[in-house]
Structures are given as C-alpha cells and as structure tokens.
Amino acid sequence: MSNYEISAKPAFTVLGLGTILTGDYRQIPAQKQTFWQQVTTDGRYQALQQQAQNALQFAVNEAVDGVMHFYAGVQTAANITTDSADERAIRFPASDYLVVTGSADTALDLFNQLEGAAFGQILPALTDQAYVGGPNTSVITATTATEVKGEFWVPLSTK
C-alpha cells in the first residue's frame, strides 16, 4: 500500500485554470493530460503563478452540479477574486485530509498513481473516516530532471 497519513490542514484556496471532463472514466486521464500540458506550456499557468503564495503546483478535481472539473492551479489568498472566465477560486475546508505521498517520472504519472492509490486502496480500507465529496487535489512538491514528487490531498469526514 502507498505511503499515507491522516493530517489536519487549515482551510486554503487554490486559484485554478479549469476544464470540464466529459465521457467515461477511461477517457478522463487523457483529457487531464491534454489540458495540463496545454496550460503549462502556453503561458497561462506561468501567469497564474505570479499570484501564488508558494511554489506548490496543484491539479484539482471537483464535481460541480454533477459535472466533473479539472484545474491546474496555485495556492492563493483566501479572499482572491477572479475576473477571468477561465479562472476559479477553489476553496478547501479546514479538515482532516488523507495525504498520500509518492514520486513518478512525470506530473501526470504522479497524479494517476496517487489518485489510484487513494481511491482504489486507502479510502476503502479506512474504518473511521470517509471521503464524502468536495474538491481533492494532487500537489507537486518538488521536481528534478528525472522525477516529480508530490502528494494527493483528500478531505475526510468522521464516519
């Protein structure tokens, strides 16, 4: 099983550039990869990083009114407002979070690995806490020439 812990986190806000994911679950990883590569190479993500509070990079999953959204984002001040239709302030609650750690060759490999471990192995095995919805996020904590390190954060509620 992957490395993980349950950790209390304060409320935080991610300012993200988003897209809507469509189709069945087998198509979603390719859509995420296409969007991530697009926004991290066309200059929009670099512009967004000017508003960041730290060097962490976020890939956020969020269901809004039954529609799945994916965002590339940065942590910002809680009171951030956006004027752009492409940007959204995603508010994460103060809560206990499942924090899964890992590393991979690329950001997208890391995201897929951590999400798979969280939803496929760890969350089903938890006996006292559960994920009941809301945004969840992969966080890139460090990047080298050969490796991407990060975490996956999922807010939890007591069962």
Sequence and secondary structure as in RCSB ss.txt:
>XXXX:A:sequence
MSNYEISAKPAFTVLGLGTILTGDYRQIPAQKQTFWQQVTTDGRYQALQQQAQNALQFAVNEAVDGVMHFYAGVQ
TAANITTDSADERAIRFPASDYLVVTGSADTALDLFNQLEGAAFGQILPALTDQAYVGGPNTSVITATTATEVKG
EFWVPLSTK
>XXXX:A:secstr
  EEEEEEE  EEEEEEEEEE S TTTHHHHHHHHHHHHHHSSHHHHHGGG SSS EEEEEEEETTEEEEEEEEE
E TT     TTEEEEEE SEEEEEEEEEESSHHHHHHHHHHHIIIIIHHH SSEE  SS EEEEEEEE SS EEE
EEEEEEEE 
